[in-house]
Amino acid sequence: MNIEPPSPSSPATSGVTGPWRLRFWSIWIGQALSLIGSALTQFVLIWWITLNTASPSALAVAGVVALLSQALLGPLGGIVADRFNRRVIMIVADAITAASMLVLIWLFQSEQIQLWQIYTLMFIRSSMQAFQMPAAAASTAMLVPTEWLARVAGLNQALQGVMTIAAAPLGALLLAFLPFHGALAVDVVTALLGIVPLLLFAIPQPPRQDVQEQGFVADFVAGARVVAHNRGLLLLYGLVALVVLTIMPTFTLTPLLVKQHFGGGVNEVAFMEGLAGLGIIAGGALVAAVPLFKRKIVTILVSFTISCATVAFTAMTPGSMLWLAALWWALSGVTFSTGNAPMMALLQSQVPNQLQGRVISLLNTVMGLAGPIGLALAAPLGEAVGVRGVFIAGGLLATLICLAGFLSPGLMRIEDEPLIPPAGTAEPSSAERQESIPAG
């Protein structure tokens, strides 16, 4: 992906100067550890549901409760991220996540755990992500120079791969020696490690004159208008929604595919997810280091097309060839990473920073609504035609959706036409941006 120097008038230019690296890396590493702990917890809980229910519907419900909270609270999370101190938002979100995990650990330890309790705690943890994710994403442009945005997006995709690699094998290892509540305790420790750097370093805040004089509804409308008034962005959001709707069920049902079609157990699931994680790391590193296509939108569409097709190929693999399915799954991880990273960099480089929380959270809301709908449709489909049929149908349909994106002139011109901020939202001057960022 090309990393081009920003123009002086770039709306998302942060103006970061001085020794910014220590602050950025301290916060980034802390959040990375917290995310890895959360990924491990998610794997442990999903495996518990798989062992105790062996039901596509139960796994689908787990996916719905995790996504639905982000869909419902996503708009509010973006408004809060643009209106209030983003560092405080991230600290509170991590603290509540750790507290909810302590409750879950007590339920497991006292042998009172029930499926509905797991769903409830998953909903709470996901709700915190609805606030933390837009705050963290919007903070990136204020922590690093603009020319670093694409590199950070690549690093974040590599982190996704590390999370995938660490979650499955480490989860399987912990469950081999510890009860469920012992494995879940790791999430509490990593959440605390994520909070410590946020207590030590300030995160620069952009000027927010627009949100100081209007209410929450007007804030949401201002962010939504950025998307609605820019055809390319609107088409991109629509394409992402359709892809998530068709492909999301496969991520939730992967343990069941391994168990039923390939006859595997927790170690085989860990093998599959581990290779996928290596693929995501490779894709993130590729985006951070090597230009793919000159235009970000081409990189996005090509990558997502290949990623969706390989999901279908994974399920088409004969049951005796788990190694080949794992390779397809790994390639899907590589291309997901090379598509998702430039999409985030595109938003961070074009959308004014004082609106990024709302615009990015709107994307999370779109995905959060599309995911449960897809899972709701996949549950009866999985019962009728099997998990393998869900993978094949979802992968092929998502592939066609991505290919259709190349036929849309409005989508293909998304980088050629500057984004139009909503009326009444003043863009901060370069001087104002510089004044809002403390040295060091």
N, C-alpha and C positions, 0 to 999 in steps of 0.2 A: 504494500500500500504506500502511495506517495505521501511523504511528510513535507508539506510546503510551508514556507514562512507565511504568517498571517499578514494581511494588509493592516495598516494602522487603523482603519475604520471597521475592522471585523467586529461584529456585535458581541461575540463571545470571548474576545481577547481579555485575558485576566490581568495583564500588566504585571505579572509576578516577576520580581527581581530579587537580587540578593541571594543569600544562602538558604534556598528553599528545600534543598534535598533532605536534610536531616529531619525536618518536620514532615515532609511527605512520606518518606520511607518508614518513619516510626509509626505514623498513623496507618499507612497501607499494610505494614506487616501485622500490626495489632488486629486490624479488621480481617486480614487473611486468616489468621489463627482462629478468630471467632467463627468465620464462615466454614472453615474446615471442621470445627467441632459441631456446628449445626448440621453439616452434611453427614457426618458420622451418626448423629442422632437420628436423622431422617432414615438412613439405611437400617439402623437397628429397629426402629418402629415399623418400617415397611416389612422387614423380615418377620417380625413378631406377628403382624397381621397375616402374612403369607402362610406361616406355619399353623396359625390357629384358626384360619378360615378357609384357605385355599380357594377363595372366591374372587372372581374378577370384579364383582359388584362392591365387595368390601374394599378392595384396592382403589377402585374408582371413586368411592366415597372419600377415601383418604386424600386423593388428589383434589377432589372438589373442595373439601373444607380448607385445604391449604391455599388453593387459588382464589376461592370465592372471597375470602377476607381481603385479599389484595385488590380484588375488583371493587368491592364495596368501599374500602377505605383509601384506595389509591388516589382519588382526586383530593381528598382531605390531606393525605400525606404530602402531596406535591404543594398544596397551598401552605401548609405548615412549614415546609422546607424553604419556601420563598419568603415567608413572613417572619420566622423566628430564627434563633441561633441554631445553626445546623449541627454544631458540635454537641450542644445540649440534647438535641433530638436523638443523636446517635447514642449518647451515653444512656439516656432513659430507655431507649429501645433495647439495648444490650442488657440493661439491668432487669427489665421485665422478662426478657427471654430467659435469663438465668433463674429468676424466681419461679417461672412456670415450670422449668425443668426440675427444680427442687421438689415441687409438688408431685410431678410425675415419678420422680425417683422414690418418694415416700410411698406412693400408691403401689409401685412394683415391690418395694421392700416389704410392705405390710400385706402383700398378696391380696390386695383389694382391687387390682386393676381390672377395668372393663373396657370394652371397645369404644363405647361412647365417651369415656374419659380421655382416651388417646385422641379421639377426634377433636374434643374440646381444647385440649392443650395444643394440638397442632394448629387449630384456628387462632389461638392467642399468639403463638410464636409467629405465624404468618402475618398476623395483623401488625406486629412490630416491624416486620420487613417492609410493610406498606409505607411506614414512616422513615425507616432507616435507608432504604434503597434510593429514593429521590434525593434525600439529604446528602448521601455519600456521592452520588453521581454528579449532583450540581456543585459539590465542593471541589471536585477534581479540577475544574477549570480555574479555581481560585488558589489551588495548591501548586500547580505546575505551569510553566510557560505554554502558550498555545501550541507551539510546535511539538510538544511532548504528548498532546492529547491522543494521537493515534498510537503512540508507543504504550501509553498507560492502558488504552483499550485492549491492546494485544496482551499486556501483562495480566489484565483482568480475565481475559479468556484463558490464558495459561493457568491462572489460579483456579478457574472452573475445572480444568483438567486435574490439577493437584487435588481438589476437593473430591473429584470422582475417584481418583486413584486411592486416596487416603481413606475414603469412607468405606468402600466395600472390603478391601483386604483387612484394614485395621478393625472394622466392625466385626468381621468374621473371626479375627484373632482374639479380640476382646471377649466375644461370646464363647470362645473355646475355653476361656479361663475364668470368666466373670459372669455373674448373673446379669440380667438385663439392667437392673438399677445401677450396677457398677459400671457398665459400659456407658450409660447415659450421663454419669457424673463428669465425664470428660468435657461435655458441653458447658457445664458450669465454669470449669477452670478456664477454658478458652474464651468464654464471654468476658471474664474478668481481665484476661490478657488484652482483649480488645478495648476495654474501658481505660486502662492505665495511660496509654499514649494520648488519649483524648483529654485526660486531666492535665497533662503536661504541656500540650501545645495548643495554641489558638488556631482556629480555622478562619481565614479572612472572609468577611461577609460583603456582598455587593451592595451598592446603594439600593434602597427599596422604597423610593418615594411613592411608587404606584400603589403598593399594598398598604401603605400607612393611612391612606385616605379613603379606602373602600373596604367593603365587607368581604366575607369568605365567598359568597356566591359570585360577586363581581370578580374576585380573584380567579375562581374556576373558569368563568366565562372568558376572561382575558387569555388564559392558557389554551382553552379550547378553540378560541378564534385564531390563534396562531396556526393550528392544524387545519381548521375548516377553511381558512382564507388562502391556504397555499396548496394548490392542487397536487403537486408532487408529494408533499408530506402526507396529505389525506390518502392518496393512493397507496403509499408505503404502509401506513397504518392498517389500511384495509387488507392488503396482501398478507401482512404479518398475522392479522386476526384469523384469516382463513387457514393459513398454514398451521397456526397453533391449534385451531379447532380440529384439524384432521390428524395432526401428528402427535399432539400432547398425550393421548391415551397410551401410546406405545412406550413412553418413558415410565409411566406408572405401572404398566403391565409386564415390564421386562423380567422381573423375578419369576412371574408365572409362566412366561414363555420358556425360560430356561428350565423350569421344573417340569412342565408338561410335555413340551416338544423335544427338548434335548435330554430329558431325564436327569438333570443336574440338581445340585443342592447349593448351599450357601457358598461353598468354595468356587463352584462354577459361575455363580452370579458375580462373585468378587473378581474372577478372571475376566469376565465380559466387561464389567464396569471399569476394571483396571486398565484394560487396553483402550477403552473409550476415553478414559482420562488422559492416557498418553497421547491419544490423537488430539484432544482438545489443547493440551500443552503445546504440541507441535504446531497446531494451527495458530495459536496465540503468538508463539515465537516467530512464526513465519510472517504474520501481519506486522509485528513490531520491527522486524529486521529487513524484510524484502518486499519491494513493490510488487503487487500482483497485477492489477489492471490500473490504468491511469485514472479511471472513473470509479468512485466508490460504489455507485449503484450497480455497475456491472459485476464488481467483485461480490456484492451482496447476493445478487440474483443467481449467478453461476454457482456460488458456494451453497446456497440454500437448495438449489435444484439437485445437486449431487448428494447433499446430506439427506434429503427426503427419499431419493431413489434408493440409497443404500439401506435405509430402514426397511423397505420392502424386500430387498435382496437378503437381509438378515433372516427374515422369516421364511423365505423361499429355500434356504439352505437345508439339505437333508438333516434329519435328527441325529445322525451319526457323525456329523461334521461340525461340531461345536467350534473348532478352531477357525473354520472358514467364516462362520457367523460372527465370531469375535472380531475377525479382520474387517468385515463389512461394517460392524458396529464402530470400530476404531476409525475407519474412514469417514463415517458419518460425523464422528466427533471432530475430526480435523476440519471438515468443510463447514460444520456448524460454527466453529470458532472463527474461521476466516470470513464468514458472512456476518456474524453478530458484532464483532469488534468494529469493522468499518461503519456499521449502522449506528452504533453509539457515538463513534467519533464524528460522524456526519451531523448528528443532532447537537453535540457539544460545540462544534465549530461554527454552526450556523445560527443556532437559537440564542438570543440574548441571555446572559447568565441569570439576570433577575427573573427570567421566565422558565429557566431550564427545569426547576423542580416540578412545575406544573406540567410542562410538555412531556417530560420523561415519565412522570407518574401517570399521565394519560395513556402512554404506551403500555405501562404496566397494567392499567385498568382494562385496556382493550384485550390484552393477553389473559388477564384474570377472568374476564367474562367469557372469552372464547374457550379457554381450557375446560371449565366445568361443563359447558354445553357439549364439547367434544367427548368428555368423559361420560356424561349422561347418555349420549348416543352410543358410546362404545360398550357400556355395561350390558345392555340387552343384546347387542350385536355379538359381544364376546361369548355370552351364554348360548347364542344360537349357532354361530359359525366357528367358535373357538377363538382363542387368543391369536393364533397364527393368522387367521383371516383378518383380524383387526389390524395387524401389522401390515399385511400386504395391501389391503384396501386403503388404509390411511397413508402409507408411503407413496403409493402410485398417484392418488388424488392430490396430495400435497406437491408432488413433482409437477403435475400438470398446472397447478396454480402458479408455481414459480416460473414456469416457462411462459405462461400468459403475461407475466410482468414485462417481458421483453417486447410485447406487442403494444404496450401503453406508452404513447409519446409523452404524456404528462409525467409519468414516473421516470422515464429515461432522461428527462430534462430537469430533474430535481436539483442538480448541482449547478445548473446554468442560470436559474432564476433566484434572486435573493429572497429570503424569507421576509414576509411582511409582518411586522409586529402589530398588535392591536392598537387601534386609535386610542390616544390618551396615555400610552405607556412611553415615557421618555427614556431614551437610551442614555446611560451615563457617559459622560465625556471621558477621555483618556485620563485627564487629571483627576476626576472623581474616582475612577477605578484605582488609580495609583494611590490616592489618599486613603482608600478603604483597606489597603493591604499593609499590615505592619512589617517592618523590616525583619528578616530572619525567619 
